[in-house]
Amino acid sequence: MQKVQNAAARFVYGQKKWRGTTNLRKALHFLPVAERIEFKICVLVYKCVNGLAPGYLSDRIEKRRRKSMSLRKDDDHLLLETPRTKYKLSEKAFSICGPRFWNQLPRGLRSTESLDRFKRDLKTHLFGRVFT
């Protein structure tokens, strides 16, 4: 998929095949495919956390339980429980990678009130992480 996105960026700007695409994608505001996948997963998790997703998805996400010994990170009620896995392949499951991506987001982004604002701020966050 990344090759298709690179080819599309070259096509838009009329560039040759051997030309680098990082600056072209930056000018077009294209997130790389890996970050685009992360964006989609984070939006689904946002919907699950805020009751906007179907039940079959929301059932896969658990909020972090209170521990007997309180740590500073336990004060953040927006963190999710990240299940442990034995196999590398199972890390791609929504119930595993969704909470992992979600917990890596800044707290201010996780606590955004509106879905449209969350999408805009998330894309800005991911774009800044990739291109700066």
BALOBA-1460 file (C-alpha; in Angstrom, 3 decimals):
// residues 132
<rec num="1" residu="m" x="0.000" y="0.000" z="0.000"/>
<rec num="2" residu="q" x="2.867" y="2.376" z="0.727"/>
<rec num="3" residu="k" x="4.099" y="1.921" z="-2.847"/>
<rec num="4" residu="v" x="0.656" y="2.856" z="-4.174"/>
<rec num="5" residu="q" x="0.604" y="5.983" z="-2.018"/>
<rec num="6" residu="n" x="4.104" y="6.918" z="-3.192"/>
<rec num="7" residu="a" x="3.085" y="6.403" z="-6.816"/>
<rec num="8" residu="a" x="0.005" y="8.592" z="-6.285"/>
<rec num="9" residu="a" x="2.166" y="11.378" z="-4.824"/>
<rec num="10" residu="r" x="4.561" y="11.152" z="-7.787"/>
<rec num="11" residu="f" x="1.603" y="11.199" z="-10.196"/>
<rec num="12" residu="v" x="0.080" y="14.312" z="-8.609"/>
<rec num="13" residu="y" x="3.364" y="16.207" z="-8.907"/>
<rec num="14" residu="g" x="4.441" y="14.624" z="-12.213"/>
<rec num="15" residu="q" x="7.708" y="13.306" z="-10.755"/>
<rec num="16" residu="k" x="9.870" y="10.481" z="-12.073"/>
<rec num="17" residu="k" x="9.946" y="7.039" z="-10.462"/>
<rec num="18" residu="w" x="13.364" y="7.431" z="-8.815"/>
<rec num="19" residu="r" x="12.386" y="10.665" z="-7.079"/>
<rec num="20" residu="g" x="11.930" y="10.505" z="-3.276"/>
<rec num="21" residu="t" x="8.388" y="10.840" z="-2.021"/>
<rec num="22" residu="t" x="8.725" y="11.994" z="1.592"/>
<rec num="23" residu="n" x="8.514" y="15.699" z="0.752"/>
<rec num="24" residu="l" x="5.760" y="15.058" z="-1.786"/>
<rec num="25" residu="r" x="3.635" y="13.191" z="0.775"/>
<rec num="26" residu="k" x="4.313" y="15.942" z="3.309"/>
<rec num="27" residu="a" x="3.110" y="18.604" z="0.864"/>
<rec num="28" residu="l" x="-0.038" y="16.564" z="0.132"/>
<rec num="29" residu="h" x="-0.646" y="15.943" z="3.858"/>
<rec num="30" residu="f" x="-0.579" y="12.172" z="3.264"/>
<rec num="31" residu="l" x="0.132" y="10.102" z="6.362"/>
<rec num="32" residu="p" x="2.285" y="7.045" z="5.638"/>
<rec num="33" residu="v" x="0.257" y="3.839" z="5.512"/>
<rec num="34" residu="a" x="1.415" y="2.589" z="8.947"/>
<rec num="35" residu="e" x="0.317" y="5.850" z="10.583"/>
<rec num="36" residu="r" x="-2.926" y="5.831" z="8.583"/>
<rec num="37" residu="i" x="-3.690" y="2.397" z="10.041"/>
<rec num="38" residu="e" x="-2.859" y="3.707" z="13.518"/>
<rec num="39" residu="f" x="-5.174" y="6.672" z="12.867"/>
<rec num="40" residu="k" x="-8.076" y="4.402" z="11.924"/>
<rec num="41" residu="i" x="-7.534" y="2.163" z="14.962"/>
<rec num="42" residu="c" x="-7.338" y="5.143" z="17.346"/>
<rec num="43" residu="v" x="-10.579" y="6.561" z="15.925"/>
<rec num="44" residu="l" x="-12.292" y="3.213" z="16.527"/>
<rec num="45" residu="v" x="-10.952" y="3.107" z="20.095"/>
<rec num="46" residu="y" x="-12.169" y="6.684" z="20.661"/>
<rec num="47" residu="k" x="-15.630" y="5.612" z="19.534"/>
<rec num="48" residu="c" x="-15.504" y="2.579" z="21.861"/>
<rec num="49" residu="v" x="-14.427" y="4.639" z="24.867"/>
<rec num="50" residu="n" x="-17.117" y="7.265" z="24.248"/>
<rec num="51" residu="g" x="-19.994" y="4.881" z="23.481"/>
<rec num="52" residu="l" x="-20.158" y="5.616" z="19.753"/>
<rec num="53" residu="a" x="-19.077" y="2.167" z="18.518"/>
<rec num="54" residu="p" x="-21.092" y="-1.022" z="18.151"/>
<rec num="55" residu="g" x="-21.141" y="-3.387" z="21.106"/>
<rec num="56" residu="y" x="-19.043" y="-6.072" z="19.422"/>
<rec num="57" residu="l" x="-16.131" y="-3.609" z="19.261"/>
<rec num="58" residu="s" x="-16.696" y="-1.954" z="22.626"/>
<rec num="59" residu="d" x="-16.640" y="-5.369" z="24.301"/>
<rec num="60" residu="r" x="-13.024" y="-5.801" z="23.139"/>
<rec num="61" residu="i" x="-11.820" y="-2.703" z="25.035"/>
<rec num="62" residu="e" x="-11.397" y="-2.575" z="28.839"/>
<rec num="63" residu="k" x="-10.629" y="0.468" z="30.936"/>
<rec num="64" residu="r" x="-7.660" y="0.023" z="33.254"/>
<rec num="65" residu="r" x="-8.616" y="-1.395" z="36.639"/>
<rec num="66" residu="r" x="-7.616" y="0.305" z="39.875"/>
<rec num="67" residu="k" x="-4.605" y="-1.343" z="41.490"/>
<rec num="68" residu="s" x="-4.228" y="-2.000" z="45.207"/>
<rec num="69" residu="m" x="-1.073" y="0.150" z="45.219"/>
<rec num="70" residu="s" x="-1.766" y="3.442" z="43.505"/>
<rec num="71" residu="l" x="0.730" y="4.815" z="41.001"/>
<rec num="72" residu="r" x="0.668" y="8.188" z="39.277"/>
<rec num="73" residu="k" x="-0.397" y="6.650" z="35.962"/>
<rec num="74" residu="d" x="-3.371" y="5.034" z="37.740"/>
<rec num="75" residu="d" x="-4.851" y="8.519" z="38.133"/>
<rec num="76" residu="d" x="-5.433" y="8.645" z="34.373"/>
<rec num="77" residu="h" x="-8.920" y="7.171" z="33.965"/>
<rec num="78" residu="l" x="-8.577" y="7.270" z="30.169"/>
<rec num="79" residu="l" x="-5.912" y="4.552" z="29.996"/>
<rec num="80" residu="l" x="-6.970" y="1.138" z="28.762"/>
<rec num="81" residu="e" x="-6.020" y="-2.363" z="29.848"/>
<rec num="82" residu="t" x="-3.475" y="-3.866" z="27.441"/>
<rec num="83" residu="p" x="-3.813" y="-7.654" z="27.328"/>
<rec num="84" residu="r" x="-0.628" y="-9.744" z="27.283"/>
<rec num="85" residu="t" x="0.019" y="-12.098" z="24.379"/>
<rec num="86" residu="k" x="2.382" y="-14.967" z="23.749"/>
<rec num="87" residu="y" x="2.388" y="-14.723" z="19.966"/>
<rec num="88" residu="k" x="3.582" y="-11.934" z="17.698"/>
<rec num="89" residu="l" x="0.661" y="-12.419" z="15.308"/>
<rec num="90" residu="s" x="-1.931" y="-11.737" z="18.001"/>
<rec num="91" residu="e" x="-0.478" y="-8.239" z="18.541"/>
<rec num="92" residu="k" x="-2.341" y="-7.203" z="15.381"/>
<rec num="93" residu="a" x="-5.737" y="-7.921" z="16.927"/>
<rec num="94" residu="f" x="-7.870" y="-4.855" z="17.652"/>
<rec num="95" residu="s" x="-8.176" y="-5.794" z="21.329"/>
<rec num="96" residu="i" x="-4.350" y="-5.725" z="21.643"/>
<rec num="97" residu="c" x="-3.127" y="-2.945" z="19.330"/>
<rec num="98" residu="g" x="-6.092" y="-0.621" z="20.000"/>
<rec num="99" residu="p" x="-5.298" y="-0.092" z="23.698"/>
<rec num="100" residu="r" x="-1.552" y="0.025" z="22.962"/>
<rec num="101" residu="f" x="-1.961" y="2.835" z="20.412"/>
<rec num="102" residu="w" x="-4.518" y="4.607" z="22.632"/>
<rec num="103" residu="n" x="-2.275" y="4.571" z="25.715"/>
<rec num="104" residu="q" x="0.602" y="6.058" z="23.705"/>
<rec num="105" residu="l" x="-1.449" y="9.143" z="22.820"/>
<rec num="106" residu="p" x="-1.002" y="12.306" z="24.904"/>
<rec num="107" residu="r" x="-3.589" y="12.675" z="27.676"/>
<rec num="108" residu="g" x="-4.991" y="15.887" z="26.195"/>
<rec num="109" residu="l" x="-5.702" y="14.106" z="22.931"/>
<rec num="110" residu="r" x="-7.395" y="11.147" z="24.654"/>
<rec num="111" residu="s" x="-9.668" y="13.509" z="26.590"/>
<rec num="112" residu="t" x="-10.946" y="15.388" z="23.535"/>
<rec num="113" residu="e" x="-14.720" y="15.890" z="23.685"/>
<rec num="114" residu="s" x="-15.746" y="15.819" z="20.006"/>
<rec num="115" residu="l" x="-15.006" y="13.145" z="17.397"/>
<rec num="116" residu="d" x="-14.236" y="15.689" z="14.664"/>
<rec num="117" residu="r" x="-11.792" y="17.525" z="16.918"/>
<rec num="118" residu="f" x="-10.199" y="14.206" z="17.943"/>
<rec num="119" residu="k" x="-9.672" y="13.218" z="14.300"/>
<rec num="120" residu="r" x="-8.146" y="16.592" z="13.444"/>
<rec num="121" residu="d" x="-5.838" y="16.632" z="16.472"/>
<rec num="122" residu="l" x="-4.863" y="12.986" z="15.994"/>
<rec num="123" residu="k" x="-3.872" y="13.555" z="12.374"/>
<rec num="124" residu="t" x="-1.853" y="16.606" z="13.431"/>
<rec num="125" residu="h" x="-0.164" y="14.565" z="16.173"/>
<rec num="126" residu="l" x="0.717" y="11.684" z="13.835"/>
<rec num="127" residu="f" x="1.783" y="14.031" z="11.046"/>
<rec num="128" residu="g" x="4.112" y="15.893" z="13.416"/>
<rec num="129" residu="r" x="5.554" y="12.615" z="14.704"/>
<rec num="130" residu="v" x="6.354" y="11.420" z="11.170"/>
<rec num="131" residu="f" x="7.513" y="14.579" z="9.415"/>
<rec num="132" residu="t" x="9.444" y="16.462" z="12.097"/>
